[in-house]
Amino acid sequence: MCLEADAPADARVERGWRALKLHGPIPFSEVGVLAALAGAVARAGLSVFALSTYDTDYLLLRADDLPAGLDALRRAGCDVA
């Protein structure tokens, strides 16, 4: 995964995703954080791609779905900045 502009010209690329970064680090003892967020987006009928790192997680939503995804997260009680 990389920025669209950094993708090799001959690579198979799916463009048009936007990343939401969770405020981290998220302790390993916290269970279900990513599942709750992805579930809220999925219940809104939106596709989500998740990426986890040592320090935090990212939710990627299609650019066209971003407003509806942010709304779904807010309705689930998330503080979206």
PyMOL commands that set and color helices and strands:
alter all, ss='L'
color gray80, all
select helices_A, chain A and resi 4-6+33-43+63-75
alter helices_A, ss='H'
color red, helices_A
select strands_A, chain A and resi 17-21+48-52+57-62
alter strands_A, ss='S'
color yellow, strands_A
deselect
rebuild
show_as cartoon
